[in-house]
Amino acid sequence: MRLAAWYLPTIVLLFLATSCTTMVPRKNLPYPLTNESFGDQVKTVSIPLPVIASSPNEGITYGALSAFLLHNSKDEVSTLLAPQINNNQNFGITTTLYGAFYPSADRNWEINLSKSTKVNEDYEFKIRDNSFLGKKLELNAFLFRFTDGSARFFGFQSDSSAENETNYGDEETGFIVSAGYKLTDRLQVIVGERFKDVNIRKGAIKGLPFIADRFSQSEVPGIFGFTVNAQKISLVYSTMDSRDMPTQGFYGKISIENSSKLLGSTDGYRHYEAETKGYFPLKEARYISVARLAYNQTLGGNVPFLERSILGGETTLRGYGRNRFIDSSYFLCNLEERIRLFRWSIFNVNSDWEVAPFIDLGAVMETLDKARAKNFEFNPGIGFRAVVRPNIVGRIDIGVGNEGPAVFVGLGYPF
């Protein structure tokens, strides 16, 4: 531990010292790396960084990445490319290429290509386009194929014991598409389709039993795989000043999703969701108080375990690993104070540096009327964020639960 405390800052300084800014002719950076919003000479900032991350499910990962930030003619980061190579004792060597492209304020897309030497892989493509029908129609698509060899299952209900922890490989292929139409400036209706084929296989964590060796199909539906073809309708009300980086406003959403055997699902069931978020700025948004309340209910007789109401991970209960708590419904409250410490131009990139103390409070239960105070998990923590406006957030969140601390590293705000 003493070596790590000295070694990490030294490594970071060495990497940052090698960063550089160059001007590259646009003709050498074809679409989609650049587009009409770029000038003839493109400011390109390359930042090599160490990768040191830890999560309850995956364990410790270390490696290196190089982030390439391409600036348009307004000096905004319009393209981000980040190749990286990591090592993890459970998954071996992982090679990844991540790309985010923002050709305009109305359109963006992302790619992620990742392959490990043991079990894990992740291939994703996302696109959002809000340029149709005078910007009243928004189309979204997400295509994916991944295998997560670190997945965990502890049992159902809020009192599922850590002693029953099992591991499996969650292998999924599918897509999510949606179309949202603005009824007014603040009110939007969204219809969508979700399809995925799930295979449950042996995981990568050798020290834990395989899920099917401890639980049966009758106890845990979907334990040998399942298929989902679900249709969803949502109503969204929003006064937020930004879609991805809001500093003020209100957001409310209610949704109903139906999965039917007639359309190819393994089983029939329904999801009901309600979510509200509020952003309250002070002192020219140097301090932003953020609150979220969410409720989710899943109804059906034989619902696959990964289709139920789930808490745990980087966007819900940050003191636990992904999918830690599973039942037929959940209630969640997140409170966070986003504090801008300073604004700094580093490597010719203008960025805000934030600290964010937070509290996550949530519980799973059969139905909301059966919620009890003893069921709720209380996860305090703190986050650190680097914000490159108008579209990029890098973050580290450290939460503490009853089973110890959890650390999450990623892109974007948690909510």
C-alpha positions in Angstrom: 0.0 0.0 0.0 2.8 2.4 0.8 4.4 1.7 -2.6 1.0 2.3 -4.4 0.6 5.7 -2.6 3.9 6.9 -3.9 3.8 5.2 -7.3 0.4 6.3 -8.5 1.0 10.1 -8.4 4.4 9.6 -10.0 2.8 7.6 -12.9 0.1 10.2 -13.4 2.6 13.0 -13.6 4.8 11.1 -16.1 1.8 10.4 -18.3 0.5 14.0 -18.2 4.0 15.3 -19.0 3.8 13.5 -22.3 0.5 15.0 -23.4 0.6 17.3 -26.5 -1.5 19.5 -28.7 -1.1 19.4 -32.5 -2.8 21.0 -35.5 -3.8 18.4 -38.1 -5.1 19.1 -41.6 -8.8 18.2 -41.8 -8.2 16.3 -45.0 -6.1 13.8 -42.9 -9.1 13.2 -40.6 -12.0 11.9 -42.7 -15.6 11.6 -41.6 -16.7 10.6 -38.9 -13.6 11.9 -37.1 -14.4 15.4 -38.5 -17.3 17.1 -40.3 -18.4 20.5 -41.6 -18.2 22.0 -38.1 -14.4 21.7 -38.2 -11.9 24.2 -39.6 -9.2 23.4 -42.2 -6.8 22.8 -39.3 -8.0 20.6 -36.5 -6.7 21.1 -32.9 -6.0 17.6 -31.7 -5.1 17.0 -28.0 -3.7 13.6 -27.0 -3.6 12.7 -23.3 -2.1 9.4 -22.3 -3.4 8.3 -18.9 -3.0 5.3 -16.5 -6.1 3.2 -15.9 -6.5 2.1 -12.3 -10.0 1.0 -11.3 -11.8 -1.2 -8.8 -15.3 -2.4 -8.5 -17.0 -5.0 -6.3 -17.8 -7.4 -9.2 -14.7 -7.0 -11.4 -11.9 -6.4 -8.8 -8.9 -4.4 -9.7 -8.1 -3.3 -13.2 -5.0 -1.5 -14.3 -3.6 -0.5 -17.7 -3.2 2.6 -19.9 -5.2 4.6 -22.4 -4.6 7.5 -24.8 -7.5 10.0 -25.2 -7.6 11.9 -28.5 -9.8 15.0 -28.3 -10.6 16.7 -31.6 -11.9 20.3 -31.5 -14.3 21.9 -34.0 -14.1 25.5 -35.2 -15.8 26.7 -32.0 -13.0 25.0 -29.9 -15.5 22.5 -28.6 -14.6 18.8 -28.2 -16.6 17.3 -31.1 -14.8 13.9 -31.3 -13.3 11.7 -28.6 -11.3 8.5 -29.3 -9.8 6.4 -26.5 -7.9 3.2 -27.3 -6.8 1.4 -24.1 -5.4 -1.9 -22.9 -6.0 -3.2 -19.4 -5.1 -6.2 -17.2 -7.4 -7.9 -14.7 -6.7 -11.1 -12.9 -10.2 -12.5 -13.8 -10.4 -11.5 -17.4 -6.7 -11.3 -18.5 -5.8 -8.7 -21.1 -8.6 -6.5 -22.5 -8.2 -4.3 -25.6 -10.8 -1.6 -26.1 -11.6 1.2 -28.5 -14.2 3.8 -27.4 -15.4 6.6 -29.6 -17.9 9.4 -29.1 -18.9 11.7 -32.0 -20.9 15.0 -31.7 -21.3 16.3 -35.3 -24.0 18.7 -34.1 -26.1 19.6 -31.1 -28.9 17.4 -32.5 -27.0 14.3 -33.3 -24.4 12.1 -31.6 -23.2 8.5 -31.7 -20.9 6.3 -29.7 -19.0 3.0 -30.4 -17.4 0.6 -28.0 -15.3 -2.3 -29.1 -13.8 -4.5 -26.4 -12.4 -8.0 -26.2 -10.7 -9.8 -23.3 -8.6 -12.9 -23.4 -11.0 -14.5 -20.8 -14.8 -14.5 -21.2 -15.5 -10.7 -21.4 -16.4 -8.9 -24.6 -18.4 -5.8 -25.4 -19.5 -4.4 -28.8 -21.9 -1.5 -28.7 -23.3 1.2 -31.1 -25.5 4.1 -30.0 -27.0 6.9 -32.1 -29.3 9.8 -31.2 -30.8 12.1 -33.9 -33.1 15.0 -33.0 -33.1 16.7 -36.4 -36.4 15.5 -37.8 -39.7 17.3 -38.2 -38.3 20.6 -37.1 -36.5 19.0 -34.1 -39.8 17.6 -32.8 -38.9 14.0 -33.5 -36.0 12.3 -31.8 -34.8 8.8 -32.9 -32.6 6.6 -30.7 -31.0 3.2 -31.4 -28.7 1.0 -29.4 -27.2 -2.2 -30.7 -25.2 -4.5 -28.4 -23.5 -7.8 -27.9 -21.6 -8.4 -24.7 -20.5 -11.0 -22.2 -19.9 -10.0 -18.6 -18.1 -12.7 -16.8 -18.2 -10.9 -13.5 -22.0 -11.0 -13.0 -23.3 -11.8 -9.5 -26.5 -13.2 -8.0 -27.2 -13.4 -4.3 -30.9 -14.4 -4.3 -34.1 -12.3 -4.3 -35.4 -9.7 -1.8 -33.6 -7.1 0.3 -32.2 -9.5 2.8 -30.3 -11.7 0.2 -27.2 -12.8 2.0 -23.6 -12.3 0.8 -23.0 -15.9 1.8 -25.2 -17.0 -1.2 -23.0 -15.0 -3.7 -22.7 -16.8 -7.1 -21.1 -15.9 -10.4 -22.1 -16.3 -14.0 -21.4 -15.0 -17.4 -24.2 -12.7 -18.7 -24.1 -13.1 -22.5 -26.6 -10.8 -24.3 -27.3 -9.8 -27.9 -30.0 -7.3 -28.9 -31.2 -3.8 -29.6 -33.2 -1.0 -28.2 -34.9 1.5 -30.6 -37.2 4.4 -29.7 -38.9 7.4 -31.2 -39.9 10.5 -29.2 -42.2 13.2 -30.4 -42.6 16.6 -28.7 -46.2 17.4 -27.9 -45.1 20.8 -26.5 -41.7 22.4 -25.7 -41.7 20.5 -22.4 -43.8 17.4 -23.0 -42.6 14.4 -25.0 -44.2 11.0 -25.7 -41.8 8.1 -26.5 -42.5 4.7 -28.0 -39.9 2.0 -28.1 -39.0 -1.6 -28.8 -36.5 -3.7 -26.8 -35.2 -7.1 -27.9 -32.5 -9.2 -26.4 -31.4 -12.9 -26.3 -29.7 -13.8 -23.0 -27.5 -16.8 -22.4 -26.3 -17.7 -18.9 -22.9 -19.3 -19.0 -19.9 -20.0 -16.7 -18.4 -16.8 -15.4 -14.8 -15.7 -14.9 -14.6 -15.6 -11.0 -13.1 -18.9 -10.0 -13.6 -18.5 -6.3 -17.4 -18.4 -6.5 -19.9 -21.1 -7.3 -21.7 -21.0 -10.7 -25.3 -19.7 -10.3 -26.9 -22.9 -11.6 -24.9 -25.0 -9.0 -26.6 -23.2 -6.1 -30.0 -22.2 -7.5 -32.6 -24.1 -9.6 -34.8 -22.9 -12.5 -37.9 -23.1 -10.3 -36.2 -20.8 -7.8 -34.6 -18.4 -10.3 -36.5 -18.2 -13.6 -34.2 -17.5 -16.6 -31.2 -19.2 -15.0 -30.5 -21.0 -18.3 -31.2 -18.1 -20.5 -34.3 -16.3 -22.0 -35.5 -14.0 -24.7 -37.2 -10.6 -24.4 -39.3 -8.7 -27.0 -40.9 -5.8 -25.2 -42.7 -2.7 -26.2 -42.6 0.5 -24.1 -44.4 3.8 -24.0 -43.2 6.8 -21.9 -44.4 10.3 -21.1 -41.6 12.8 -20.3 -41.9 16.3 -18.9 -38.7 18.3 -18.7 -37.6 21.9 -18.0 -33.9 21.0 -17.9 -31.5 23.5 -19.6 -29.4 20.7 -21.1 -30.0 17.0 -22.0 -26.6 15.7 -20.9 -25.2 18.3 -18.5 -28.2 20.0 -16.8 -27.6 22.8 -14.3 -31.2 23.6 -13.5 -34.7 22.4 -14.1 -37.1 19.5 -13.5 -37.5 16.1 -15.2 -40.4 13.7 -14.8 -41.0 10.4 -16.5 -43.6 7.6 -16.4 -43.3 4.4 -18.4 -45.2 1.2 -19.1 -43.4 -1.7 -20.8 -45.0 -5.0 -21.9 -43.3 -8.3 -22.7 -45.5 -10.9 -24.4 -45.0 -14.6 -25.4 -47.0 -13.9 -28.6 -44.2 -11.6 -29.8 -41.4 -14.0 -28.9 -40.6 -13.4 -25.3 -39.9 -16.4 -23.1 -42.5 -15.2 -20.6 -45.1 -12.4 -20.3 -44.8 -9.6 -17.8 -45.0 -5.8 -17.4 -42.8 -3.1 -16.1 -44.1 0.2 -14.5 -41.6 3.0 -13.9 -41.8 6.5 -12.4 -38.9 8.9 -12.0 -38.4 12.5 -11.1 -35.2 14.6 -11.0 -34.5 18.1 -9.9 -31.5 20.4 -10.4 -31.2 23.5 -8.1 -28.2 25.8 -8.8 -26.7 28.4 -6.5 -24.0 31.1 -7.1 -24.1 30.9 -10.9 -24.3 27.1 -10.8 -21.1 26.7 -8.8 -23.2 24.6 -6.5 -25.9 22.4 -7.9 -28.1 20.3 -5.6 -29.5 17.3 -7.4 -32.2 14.9 -6.3 -33.8 11.9 -7.8 -36.7 9.7 -6.8 -37.5 6.5 -8.7 -40.0 3.6 -8.4 -40.1 0.5 -10.5 -42.6 -2.4 -10.4 -42.4 -5.7 -12.3 -45.6 -7.8 -12.5 -45.7 -11.3 -13.9 -45.8 -15.0 -12.8 -42.5 -16.3 -14.1 -40.3 -13.2 -14.7 -36.6 -13.9 -15.6 -34.4 -12.8 -12.8 -32.5 -10.2 -14.9 -35.9 -8.6 -16.0 -37.0 -7.8 -12.4 -36.5 -4.6 -10.5 -32.8 -4.3 -9.7 -30.6 -2.0 -7.6 -26.8 -1.8 -7.2 -24.1 -0.3 -9.3 -22.8 3.1 -10.6 -26.2 4.7 -11.3 -28.4 3.5 -8.3 -26.8 2.2 -5.1 -23.1 3.1 -5.5 -22.1 1.3 -2.3 -22.7 -2.1 -4.1 -21.8 -3.9 -7.3 -24.2 -4.2 -10.2 -27.4 -6.2 -9.7 -26.8 -6.6 -6.0 -30.5 -6.5 -5.0 -33.3 -8.0 -7.1 -37.1 -8.3 -6.4 -40.4 -7.4 -7.9 -40.1 -3.6 -7.2 -37.7 -1.0 -5.9 -37.8 2.5 -4.4 -34.7 4.7 -4.9 -33.6 8.1 -3.7 -30.3 9.8 -4.8 -29.1 13.1 -3.3 -26.0 14.8 -4.6 -24.3 18.1 -4.3 -22.2 19.0 -7.3 -19.6 21.6 -6.4 -17.4 23.2 -8.9 -13.9 23.6 -7.3 -12.3 25.5 -10.2 -12.2 25.9 -13.9 -8.9 25.0 -15.5 -7.5 24.9 -19.0 -5.3 21.9 -19.1 -3.7 20.5 -22.3 -5.5 23.3 -24.1 -8.9 21.9 -23.0 -11.2 24.0 -20.9 -12.7 21.9 -18.1 -14.6 22.2 -14.8 -13.4 20.1 -11.9 -16.1 19.1 -9.5 -16.5 17.2 -6.2 -19.8 15.6 -5.4 -20.7 14.3 -1.9 -23.8 12.0 -2.2 -26.2 9.8 -0.4 -28.0 6.9 -2.1 -31.0 5.4 -0.3 -32.9 2.5 -1.8 -34.6 -0.9 -1.3 -36.1 -3.7 -3.2 -39.4 -5.3 -2.1 -42.4 -7.3 -3.5 -44.6 -4.2 -3.6 -44.2 -0.6 -2.3 -46.8 -1.1 0.5 -44.5 -3.9 1.9 -41.5 -1.6 2.2 -40.0 -1.5 5.7 -37.3 0.8 7.1 -35.0 -2.1 7.8 -35.0 -3.0 4.1 -33.4 0.2 3.0 -29.7 0.5 2.1 -28.0 3.8 3.0 -24.9 4.5 0.9 -23.0 7.7 1.5 -20.1 8.6 -0.7 -18.2 11.1 -2.7 -17.6 11.7 -6.4 -14.9 13.4 -8.5 -15.7 14.7 -11.9 -13.9 16.4 -14.8 -16.4 18.2 -17.1 -15.5 19.2 -20.7 -18.5 21.1 -22.0 -20.8 20.7 -23.8 -20.8 16.9 -23.8 -18.1 15.0 -21.9 -18.0 14.1 -18.2 -15.3 11.8 -16.7 -16.1 10.6 -13.2 -15.0 8.5 -10.2 -17.6 7.7 -7.6 -16.7 6.0 -4.2 -19.7 4.7 -2.3 -19.9 2.8 1.0 -22.4 0.0 1.8 -22.8 -2.6 4.5 -20.4 -4.9 2.6 -17.6 -2.4 2.2 -16.7 0.4 -0.3 -17.2 0.3 -4.0 -15.4 2.4 -6.6 -16.8 3.2 -10.1 -15.0 4.9 -13.0 -16.9 6.0 -16.1 -18.3 8.6 -18.4 -21.3 10.8 -17.9 -23.2 11.8 -14.8 -24.9 9.0 -12.8 -28.3 10.7 -13.3 
